[in-house]
């Protein structure tokens, strides 16, 4: 999991580069200590988490403070929640219940190298109790239903690089209000030749 805004990505997406912070001295033994919204804490409980894993303990505070994180941990250690929970917490204050697509711009972009990873990264359980909208776009399927979903508005978008570019070219997605970029499995995306797309 990489939550790093490299200058080229930041320039492409016209993002403000957050300051880099360290989590070395931060120790959290409970999700309550992070100061997360009660709706997020409820989702954490439903997901079966009782205490933060090491990657969550280190990543969550830094992401909450707007810092960059480059994290590595084995499969099953909660990396998605490590970036997903604070990502939701950061954009939740801007959420609303309006039906207007203009009130639901993409604020968080999660790039994943494959359809399987993009679908597994969907943070449905985490934001279920909030007015946030999330969506997933990937290749190999009809683009029209995805374009319709994007036009209705989503705050959290998980995408594969190629399909995201298709939507950008078709102008079915606007990334001008993206605040957070996650490059999930960044090394794998680079190995697969996605550097130009990213």
PLY file of the C-alpha trace (Angstrom):
ply
format ascii 1.0
element vertex 198
property float x
property float y
property float z
element edge 197
property int vertex1
property int vertex2
end_header
0.00 0.00 0.00
1.39 3.36 -0.94
-0.20 6.61 0.16
2.50 8.72 -1.39
1.86 11.71 -3.57
4.85 11.68 -5.85
5.36 15.05 -7.60
4.39 13.76 -11.05
1.10 12.32 -9.78
0.43 15.46 -7.76
1.07 17.62 -10.81
-1.15 15.49 -13.02
-4.02 15.61 -10.54
-3.28 19.21 -9.43
-2.99 18.16 -5.80
-1.47 20.01 -2.89
1.36 17.91 -1.48
0.71 17.16 2.22
3.51 17.43 4.71
5.36 14.24 5.63
4.89 13.12 9.23
6.33 10.29 11.27
4.39 7.74 13.29
7.39 6.30 15.13
6.29 7.50 18.55
2.57 6.91 18.10
1.17 3.88 19.94
-2.54 3.15 19.75
-4.02 0.07 21.39
-7.66 0.85 20.53
-9.48 2.33 17.54
-11.22 4.71 19.98
-7.87 6.45 20.53
-7.73 7.65 16.92
-10.68 10.00 17.42
-12.65 8.44 14.56
-16.29 9.30 13.88
-18.73 6.99 15.75
-20.09 5.74 12.40
-16.60 4.58 11.44
-16.10 2.95 14.85
-19.40 1.11 14.34
-18.16 -0.15 10.97
-14.87 -1.26 12.54
-16.81 -3.27 15.09
-18.92 -4.89 12.34
-15.74 -5.81 10.45
-14.56 -7.70 13.51
-11.53 -5.58 14.37
-10.89 -5.38 18.11
-7.58 -3.53 18.09
-5.38 -1.98 15.41
-2.85 -4.18 13.66
0.74 -2.86 13.52
0.26 -1.39 10.02
-2.99 0.28 11.11
-1.44 1.58 14.32
1.29 3.32 12.35
-0.60 4.42 9.23
-3.91 5.69 10.60
-2.54 8.61 12.67
-0.29 9.82 9.85
-3.07 9.68 7.24
-5.45 11.43 9.65
-2.92 14.26 9.94
-2.59 14.55 6.15
0.81 12.92 5.89
2.26 10.60 3.27
2.56 6.91 4.06
4.43 4.16 2.30
3.43 0.92 3.98
4.32 -2.71 3.50
2.79 -5.63 5.34
1.78 -9.20 4.62
-1.59 -10.11 3.16
-4.33 -10.18 5.78
-2.80 -7.60 8.12
-5.41 -4.91 7.49
-3.59 -2.64 5.05
-6.82 -1.59 3.33
-8.32 -0.50 6.65
-4.99 1.14 7.48
-5.51 3.65 4.70
-9.27 3.33 4.21
-10.48 4.24 7.68
-8.52 7.50 7.95
-9.32 8.28 4.31
-13.02 8.09 5.16
-12.49 10.11 8.34
-10.75 12.88 6.38
-13.48 13.28 3.77
-16.49 12.52 5.99
-16.89 16.15 7.15
-17.60 17.09 3.51
-20.21 14.37 3.00
-23.85 15.26 2.47
-27.15 13.62 1.66
-27.94 15.70 -1.42
-28.99 13.82 -4.53
-27.05 16.28 -6.69
-23.95 14.74 -8.33
-22.18 18.08 -7.88
-22.34 17.49 -4.12
-20.47 14.18 -4.48
-17.16 14.93 -6.27
-14.32 12.41 -6.23
-12.27 13.30 -3.14
-10.29 10.07 -2.74
-8.78 8.06 -5.59
-7.50 4.54 -5.02
-5.56 3.01 -7.90
-5.14 -0.76 -8.00
-3.36 -2.85 -10.64
-6.09 -5.46 -11.22
-9.86 -5.78 -11.24
-9.70 -8.32 -8.40
-7.72 -5.96 -6.19
-9.89 -2.98 -7.12
-13.03 -4.86 -6.14
-11.49 -6.11 -2.90
-10.41 -2.54 -2.03
-13.98 -1.28 -2.17
-14.54 0.17 1.28
-18.25 -0.66 1.42
-18.33 -1.84 5.02
-16.36 1.18 6.22
-18.61 3.88 4.81
-21.96 2.07 4.94
-23.27 4.23 7.81
-22.25 7.51 6.18
-23.65 9.56 3.29
-20.43 8.97 1.34
-20.71 7.33 -2.07
-18.06 4.96 -3.37
-17.55 3.28 -6.71
-15.23 0.93 -8.54
-14.21 1.11 -12.21
-12.15 -1.48 -14.06
-11.72 -2.83 -17.56
-13.14 -5.95 -19.14
-16.76 -4.87 -18.63
-19.13 -2.41 -20.30
-17.99 1.14 -19.54
-21.49 2.71 -19.76
-22.84 1.59 -16.36
-19.59 2.82 -14.79
-19.91 6.18 -16.55
-23.51 6.49 -15.31
-22.38 5.73 -11.75
-19.60 8.33 -11.99
-21.97 10.97 -13.34
-24.24 10.41 -10.33
-21.24 11.26 -8.13
-18.89 9.29 -5.88
-16.53 10.61 -3.22
-14.34 7.50 -3.07
-13.27 6.00 -6.39
-11.28 2.78 -6.72
-9.98 2.21 -10.24
-7.54 0.37 -12.39
-5.27 2.83 -14.24
-6.34 1.92 -17.77
-10.07 2.14 -17.11
-9.63 5.38 -15.16
-7.89 6.88 -18.19
-10.80 5.73 -20.37
-13.20 7.63 -18.10
-10.95 10.70 -18.03
-10.82 10.71 -21.84
-14.61 10.32 -22.05
-15.02 13.06 -19.43
-17.23 10.89 -17.28
-15.05 11.59 -14.23
-13.65 14.83 -12.84
-10.57 14.53 -10.63
-10.16 18.25 -9.88
-11.28 17.87 -6.25
-9.23 14.78 -5.36
-7.55 15.28 -1.99
-6.18 11.80 -1.32
-4.48 9.38 -3.71
-3.72 5.77 -2.81
-1.48 3.65 -5.00
-2.34 0.17 -3.80
0.25 -2.45 -4.76
2.31 0.32 -6.40
5.25 -2.00 -7.03
2.97 -4.43 -8.84
1.47 -1.62 -10.96
4.96 -0.54 -11.99
5.97 -4.15 -12.74
2.87 -4.46 -14.95
3.93 -1.39 -16.97
1.44 1.14 -15.60
4.05 3.87 -14.97
2.99 5.95 -18.01
-0.68 5.63 -17.00
0.01 6.60 -13.41
0 1
1 2
2 3
3 4
4 5
5 6
6 7
7 8
8 9
9 10
10 11
11 12
12 13
13 14
14 15
15 16
16 17
17 18
18 19
19 20
20 21
21 22
22 23
23 24
24 25
25 26
26 27
27 28
28 29
29 30
30 31
31 32
32 33
33 34
34 35
35 36
36 37
37 38
38 39
39 40
40 41
41 42
42 43
43 44
44 45
45 46
46 47
47 48
48 49
49 50
50 51
51 52
52 53
53 54
54 55
55 56
56 57
57 58
58 59
59 60
60 61
61 62
62 63
63 64
64 65
65 66
66 67
67 68
68 69
69 70
70 71
71 72
72 73
73 74
74 75
75 76
76 77
77 78
78 79
79 80
80 81
81 82
82 83
83 84
84 85
85 86
86 87
87 88
88 89
89 90
90 91
91 92
92 93
93 94
94 95
95 96
96 97
97 98
98 99
99 100
100 101
101 102
102 103
103 104
104 105
105 106
106 107
107 108
108 109
109 110
110 111
111 112
112 113
113 114
114 115
115 116
116 117
117 118
118 119
119 120
120 121
121 122
122 123
123 124
124 125
125 126
126 127
127 128
128 129
129 130
130 131
131 132
132 133
133 134
134 135
135 136
136 137
137 138
138 139
139 140
140 141
141 142
142 143
143 144
144 145
145 146
146 147
147 148
148 149
149 150
150 151
151 152
152 153
153 154
154 155
155 156
156 157
157 158
158 159
159 160
160 161
161 162
162 163
163 164
164 165
165 166
166 167
167 168
168 169
169 170
170 171
171 172
172 173
173 174
174 175
175 176
176 177
177 178
178 179
179 180
180 181
181 182
182 183
183 184
184 185
185 186
186 187
187 188
188 189
189 190
190 191
191 192
192 193
193 194
194 195
195 196
196 197
